[in-house]
Amino acid sequence: MDLFQLQVGGPCHLLRKYYHENMKININNKQIISNTDVRWYLSSQIIWIGKEKNYDEIEKLKNKSYGSFEWLWSDSDTILFNKEDLNFIGAVIKLNEPIIVKMGKMDKVLLEEREGNIKISEERNFECNLSDFTEYYIEEDNLLSYSEKWDRANLSIEVKITSDFSVLLQNNEMVGILIYNASNHLIPDVVYQVDANENIDSNLCIKLGRFFELIEKIDNDDLTQHEELELKKAFLEIYEEVLPYNELSYVALKDTIVNVVDYL
């Protein structure tokens, strides 16, 4: 994201050493995004942040937003900033597959946490890709999507936009997103808002991990007919395990498994 920089809500004295001296720090911590606006569409592997329900509504934002809008014609993700105050207002991010399943906890030693909002420092559009790699941490139920430009060996700043959704910054640039309680934000394609009171059983995280590992095997062009049948059987086993549950996250997983099995 070379064409723009970001400003972070929070105390100026805590951030000054990480940013150019001429960068203005946004100290308005008003939350624009809520947890119910953080959606993970499993069937299409799209992360949708914000109140807009579809691409037509995103299209209408072009006249009053700066950002990256070319989701249909390039690898750029859609990141939106309000033209009036330059504040972040939403995003549509296509996760890159395969999703890498992680069994341990995420290493956050070099992530310094802040709370607030982010804003661009220049009034113009830009290119952005936050989804070169995607990791799912089963034990913590965290979903991490990040750019290949992110140097994980050096200090980054995690800006918590909501309690479950964070943006990762490094060298004044947006380099990734992090979603906590990620399975709570799984919803079917026809749903536009997450249930704020939904309580997902931890066993869903394990099933999601198994699902992603099976998805990775599908990409093998040399699968035999027997191997395809075994894959179908494994997907259907997960389906049977989640069949009794009616919460939206389970419905999203069931619907996606049906689509995958039909594809096979």
N, C-alpha and C positions, 0 to 999 in steps of 0.2 A: 504494500500500500504506500508507494513512494510519493504519491502526489499530495498527501495530506498528513497532518499531524492531529493528535488528540489532546484534549484538555480533560482533566479529571476533577470531579467534585471532591472537596475535602480541604483540610487546613493547608494553606500555602506553604508554611514552614516545613511541613513534613515531606513535601514533594519537590521543593525547589532544587534539591541536589540532583534530581533525576531528569530535569527538563532544562531546556535552554532558558536563559534569563528573560528573554523577550516573550516567552510564552505566557499567555494569560491563563490563570487557573480559575476554573468555574467553581465557586463555593456554594452555589445553589444546589442543595441536596434533595430537592423535591423529586419524588419518585414518579416517573411517567409510566413505567412498565410495572405490572403486577405479576405475581406468580401465576395467576390464572391465564395470563397472556403468553406464557412460555409453553409451546406445544411441540411435541415430537411425533411426526407422522411416520410410523414404522414402515408402512407399505411403500412409500416413496423415499424414505430416509431423508426427509426434509425437516429442519428445525425452523419453526415459525415463531418469531418474536413480535408481539404488538397486537393491536386491536383489529387490524384489517383481516377480513375473512377470506379473501381470494385475490388472485392476480389483478382482476379488474380494479379492485380498490387500491392496490399498490400502484397501478398505472395512474390513477387519479392523483396520487401523491407527488407525481413528478413535478408538477407546477409549483408546489410549495415545499419541496425537499431538495437537498443536495444528497448525493450518494452514488452508489453503483447500481444500475438498473438493468443491465444486459443479461439477465439470467437465462433467456431463451437462446441467446446467440453466442455465448462465450462461457468460459469457466468461472467468470466473476460471480461472487455472491452478491445478493441484494442487501445493502446496508443503507439505512435511511436516517438523515439528520434534518431537523426542521430548519427552514430557511430563515425564520425570524430570529431564533436564539441559538441556532446551530447545535441544539441538543439532540442526542440519539433518541429516535422514536420507534425503531423496529428493524427487523432483519428477516430475510428468507435465505437459509443456508442449506445447500444440498451436501449431505455428508458423503465423503469419499469412502468407497468400500474397497476391500473388506474392512469391517470394524474389528479392531484388534482387541481381543478379550484379555483383560489383566486380572490375575487372581489376587495379587497383593494390594496394598494401599498406595494411593498416588503420592509421589514425592513432591511435597510443597515447600521444601526447605528454602528454595530460591524464589518463592512467591511472597511478595509483601502485600498484605491485604489492606484495601481501602473500601469505603462505602460512598456511594453517590451516583452521579451520572457522568457520561462522557460527552464531549462535543468536539467537532472539528474546528481547527483554528483558521482555516481558509475557506472562503465562500466559493467552492467549486465542486464538481463531480470528480470521481476517482475510480480506479480499479481496485478490486478487493477479492481476496480468496483466503478464507479462514478454514478450509476443509481439505487440505492436502492429505491429512492423516486424521483418523478417528480412533479413539480408545474408549472401551467401556470397562470400568472397574466394578467387578461383581460385588466384592465385599462392602464397598462404600456406596454402590449404586450411583456412581458418577460417570457422566459422559463428557469426554474431552475431545474437542475438534480444533485443529490448529494448522497453521501455515508451515510450509517447509522452511520459511525464513526465521522461524522461532528458534533461538539458541537457548536450549533448556539448561545449559551449563552456566548461564549468566542470569543476573537478577532480572526479574520481571515483576510487574505490578498487577495484582488481581483486583479489579474494581467490581464490587458486588452491586449490581444494578437492582436485583431483588435478593431475597434470602436464598433462592435456588439458582439464580442466573448471574454469572460473572463474565466479564470481558477481560482478556489478558492483554497487557500492553508491554511493549519492549522498544526502547529507543524511539519513543513518541509515536509508535505505530501500534495498530490493533493486530495481534498475531494469533488470537484464538478465542474460543468461548468455553466455558465450563458450566455444566448443568448438574446440580446436586439433586438427590432424590429423583433421578432421571426417569425411573419407571413410573413415577407418579404423573409424569407429563406425557406419557404415551397415550395417544387418542386415535380413534378411527378417522378416516378421511372426511366423514360428513359432520364431524364435531368441530366447533370453533372456539371452545373455551374449556379449560381444565377445571374439574371439580376441586375447589379449594379444600374441601373437607375429605377428599378421598384418602383412604388409608390402605396402601397396598402391602400384602404379605411379602415378607422377604424372600419367599421361595420363587417369586417371579423373577428376581435378579438372576438366580441360578438357571432358570429356564431360558431367559434371554441370552445368557452366555452360551448355552448349548445351541440355541437357535443361530447365533452369529457364527459359531464354529462350523455348523452345518452349511450355512450360506457360503462360507469361504470355499468349501469343497465343491460347490456347484460350478465354480469358475474353471474347474479342470476339464479341458476339452477332450481328454482321453478316458472319460468315464465309460465303463462297460455298462451293458444293460443291467447286469446283476447289481453293480454299484449304484446305479440310479434307483433301482428298486429298494435297496437298503437305505438310501437317503430318504426316499419317500416314507418308508416305514419309520425312520427316526423322527422325521418331522411330525408324522401323525401321532407318534407316542407323546410328543410335547403337546400336541393339540388335545389329546384325550386328557392329559393331566390338567390343562387349564379350562377344559370345557365346563366344569361346574361353576366357574366364577363369572359374574356378570358385570364387574366393574369395567370401566372404559379401557383401562390399560390392558386387561385380559382380552377384551373384545378386539382391540387393535392387534394383539399378537395372534389371536385365532384367525382373524380376517387375512392377515399377512401370510400365515401358514397355508391357508386355503389357496391363495394366489400362487404361492411358490410350488405347491404340489401340482396345481393345474399346469404350471409352466413345465414341470418335469415330465 
